[in-house]
Amino acid sequence: MAYSDFSLRKVSQDFKLTLTQGTFLCEYQLISPSAYLAQFLEKSLPLAIALGTEKARSEMIICPILIEVREILQREISLFSGIDFTVDQSLGLNGVCDFVISRSPEQILISAPVAVIVEAKKDDLNAGLGQCIAEMVAAQRFNQQQDHPINSIYGAVTTGSLWRFLKLEAQSVTIDLTEYPVPPVERILGILVSLVSDNFLGKNF
């Protein structure tokens, strides 16, 4: 069993999670993209949508946005793509995550605290919720194992052109049912920077 085997019902039952619907994205600012990202997305976004594959959307939309977030945060965070993130194979918390963001600047190995999981999907966002939550549970346990727990783990399920966000606190998962489109990218950048920098105490970005 692996992350991709978890449905929304299975992950909630296996890990005794309480699922609620609601918004938690209350405090964030719109962030203008760099000239590079704006120009890149202008060219790549229509092509990625036309190609329609998960790989194209990951490479041409999602990854450039996440790299921009890392640059905005002055490379004080680390970004991993397509990396094995096995935390507890006996519980099915194993497999490859599309994108993992840690608040540690260590870029060679994933280091705690892992803060945000981003799961790429070709089209159906709902189909990715169970998998993303399982990866968020793994991140929560990984941080605890590394003696670096944080209050909230965030997740995003995205096609690149549509984004949906989740939050895990203790045993409670909040799912924001709003679908945030790209374009405009300013809102997505603002949300992601807010989520990643949530526990950057004393730092100003």
Number of C-alpha atoms within 10 A of each C-alpha: 12 18 24 19 14 23 19 18 12 15 22 19 11 12 12 11 19 14 15 13 12 13 14 12 13 8 9 15 14 14 17 15 20 12 8 11 17 16 11 14 21 12 12 17 20 15 15 21 18 11 12 14 14 18 15 19 26 23 15 21 24 23 20 16 22 21 15 18 24 20 13 17 18 11 17 17 22 21 23 19 15 11 14 14 19 18 19 13 12 9 14 20 25 20 18 17 22 19 21 26 25 22 23 18 18 15 14 9 11 21 18 23 23 29 27 25 25 25 25 25 21 17 16 13 18 15 15 21 25 21 24 29 30 27 33 29 23 23 28 26 18 22 19 14 12 11 11 14 18 17 11 20 28 25 27 25 26 28 25 28 20 18 21 20 26 26 23 22 17 14 12 15 23 18 21 18 14 13 14 18 16 17 14 14 19 15 19 24 22 18 20 22 22 18 21 21 18 15 15 12 7 6 8 7 10
